[in-house]
Amino acid sequence: MVKLEQPSGARAARKMAVVETVGSVLRDKGNQVWHIAPTATVFEAIAEMAERGVGALLVVSGDVLVGIITERDYARKVILQGRSSQHTTVAEIMTPSPITTTPDQTVTQCLVVMTRRRVRYLPVMENGSLTGMVSIGDLVNAIIKTQAFTIDQLQTYISADYPG
């Protein structure tokens, strides 16, 4: 779903803006959250990522988000340091207290945060509960979809027959 902001007045059609939110991205992609316990081994985390076809897992203890583990964490904190993925726990290499977003944040706002903070994944929290996760790829796809919608609307506007 796309939230449309429509200003009133004579130029409303020309100034209509399409605003994609994290909530609408989750409605399109689904809000399944793949997670792992901090006590699991890094090997188990990597196996889970491979099985799910994802590049990151949220680290959850009980019902509390305590971190995130990514393929990048594995490469930099296990492989490059000569550690064993079967003997290293997720808690040892995860990024604790990850930056989060909410469903009402816009795609653009999230991309700004991701760029500034150099992260590729944002857990989505609503009223203290984990409700999903978005990746930079999810957000880029949302922008492409929004641009395609805008182009279609402009082409319809330009090619419309008007009585005259």
C-alpha positions as CSV (number, residue, x, y, z in Angstrom):
1,M,0.0,0.0,0.0
2,V,1.1,3.5,-0.8
3,K,0.1,6.5,1.3
4,L,-0.7,9.4,-0.9
5,E,-0.2,12.9,0.4
6,Q,-2.5,15.2,-1.5
7,P,-2.3,18.9,-1.0
8,S,-5.4,20.8,-1.7
9,G,-5.7,23.7,-4.2
10,A,-5.4,24.2,-7.9
11,R,-2.0,22.5,-8.2
12,A,-2.9,19.5,-6.1
13,A,-2.6,17.0,-8.9
14,R,0.8,18.3,-9.9
15,K,2.1,18.3,-6.3
16,M,0.8,14.9,-5.3
17,A,3.6,12.9,-3.6
18,V,3.8,9.2,-3.1
19,V,5.1,8.3,0.4
20,E,6.0,4.7,1.0
21,T,6.2,3.7,4.7
22,V,7.9,0.8,6.5
23,G,4.5,-0.5,7.3
24,S,3.6,-0.7,3.6
25,V,6.9,-2.4,2.8
26,L,6.1,-5.0,5.4
27,R,2.6,-5.5,4.0
28,D,4.1,-6.2,0.6
29,K,7.0,-8.5,1.7
30,G,5.5,-10.0,4.8
31,N,6.5,-9.5,8.4
32,Q,8.1,-12.8,9.1
33,V,11.0,-12.3,11.6
34,W,13.8,-14.8,11.6
35,H,15.6,-14.9,14.9
36,I,18.1,-16.8,17.0
37,A,19.1,-17.0,20.6
38,P,22.3,-15.3,21.8
39,T,23.5,-18.7,23.2
40,A,23.4,-20.4,19.8
41,T,26.6,-21.0,17.9
42,V,27.6,-18.8,15.0
43,F,27.6,-22.0,12.9
44,E,23.9,-22.5,13.8
45,A,23.2,-18.8,12.9
46,I,24.9,-19.1,9.5
47,A,23.1,-22.4,8.8
48,E,19.8,-20.7,9.6
49,M,20.6,-17.7,7.4
50,A,21.4,-20.1,4.5
51,E,18.2,-22.1,5.0
52,R,16.1,-18.9,5.1
53,G,17.9,-17.1,2.3
54,V,18.6,-14.1,4.4
55,G,21.8,-12.1,5.3
56,A,20.9,-11.4,8.9
57,L,19.1,-12.7,11.9
58,L,17.7,-10.8,14.9
59,V,19.0,-12.0,18.2
60,V,16.2,-12.5,20.7
61,S,16.3,-13.5,24.3
62,G,12.9,-14.3,25.6
63,D,10.8,-11.7,23.9
64,V,13.5,-9.0,23.9
65,L,15.5,-7.9,20.9
66,V,19.1,-7.9,22.1
67,G,21.0,-7.8,18.9
68,I,21.5,-8.6,15.3
69,I,23.9,-11.0,13.6
70,T,24.8,-10.5,9.9
71,E,27.0,-12.3,7.4
72,R,29.3,-9.3,7.7
73,D,29.7,-10.0,11.4
74,Y,30.6,-13.6,10.6
75,A,33.2,-12.6,8.0
76,R,34.9,-9.9,10.1
77,K,34.6,-11.3,13.6
78,V,35.0,-15.1,13.0
79,I,36.7,-15.8,9.7
80,L,39.2,-12.9,9.7
81,Q,40.0,-13.5,13.4
82,G,40.6,-17.2,12.9
83,R,37.8,-18.2,15.3
84,S,35.7,-21.3,15.1
85,S,32.1,-20.8,14.1
86,Q,31.2,-24.0,16.0
87,H,32.7,-22.8,19.3
88,T,31.8,-19.1,19.1
89,T,28.4,-17.9,20.3
90,V,26.1,-15.5,18.6
91,A,26.4,-13.2,21.7
92,E,30.1,-12.9,21.2
93,I,29.9,-11.4,17.7
94,M,26.4,-9.9,17.4
95,T,25.8,-6.2,17.2
96,P,24.1,-5.4,20.5
97,S,21.1,-3.0,20.7
98,P,20.5,-2.6,17.0
99,I,19.1,0.6,15.6
100,T,15.3,0.1,15.0
101,T,12.5,1.8,13.1
102,T,8.7,1.9,13.3
103,P,6.0,1.1,10.7
104,D,5.2,4.8,10.3
105,Q,8.7,5.8,9.2
106,T,9.1,6.5,5.5
107,V,11.4,4.6,3.3
108,T,13.5,7.7,2.7
109,Q,13.9,8.3,6.4
110,C,15.1,4.8,6.9
111,L,17.6,5.0,4.0
112,V,19.0,8.2,5.5
113,V,19.5,6.4,8.9
114,M,21.0,3.3,7.2
115,T,23.4,5.4,5.2
116,R,24.6,7.5,8.1
117,R,24.9,4.6,10.5
118,R,26.3,2.2,7.9
119,V,23.8,-0.6,8.5
120,R,21.9,-2.8,6.1
121,Y,19.0,-4.0,8.2
122,L,16.5,-2.3,10.5
123,P,14.3,-4.3,12.9
124,V,10.8,-2.9,13.0
125,M,9.3,-2.2,16.5
126,E,5.8,-1.2,17.3
127,N,4.6,-0.6,20.9
128,G,7.6,-2.4,22.2
129,S,7.1,-5.5,20.1
130,L,9.2,-6.7,17.2
131,T,6.9,-6.7,14.1
132,G,9.4,-7.2,11.2
133,M,12.7,-6.3,9.6
134,V,13.5,-4.4,6.5
135,S,16.7,-4.5,4.5
136,I,18.3,-1.9,2.3
137,G,17.2,-4.1,-0.6
138,D,13.6,-4.0,0.6
139,L,13.7,-0.2,0.7
140,V,15.3,0.1,-2.8
141,N,12.6,-2.1,-4.2
142,A,10.0,0.1,-2.6
143,I,11.5,3.2,-4.2
144,I,11.6,1.5,-7.6
145,K,7.9,0.5,-7.2
146,T,7.0,4.1,-6.2
147,Q,8.9,5.5,-9.2
148,A,7.2,3.1,-11.6
149,F,3.8,4.2,-10.2
150,T,4.8,7.9,-10.6
151,I,5.9,7.3,-14.2
152,D,2.7,5.5,-15.0
153,Q,0.6,8.3,-13.6
154,L,2.6,10.9,-15.5
155,Q,2.3,9.0,-18.8
156,T,-1.5,8.7,-18.2
157,Y,-1.7,12.4,-17.5
158,I,0.4,13.3,-20.6
159,S,-1.4,11.0,-23.0
160,A,-5.0,11.7,-21.8
161,D,-7.4,13.0,-24.4
162,Y,-9.0,16.3,-23.3
163,P,-12.1,17.8,-25.0
164,G,-11.0,20.8,-26.8
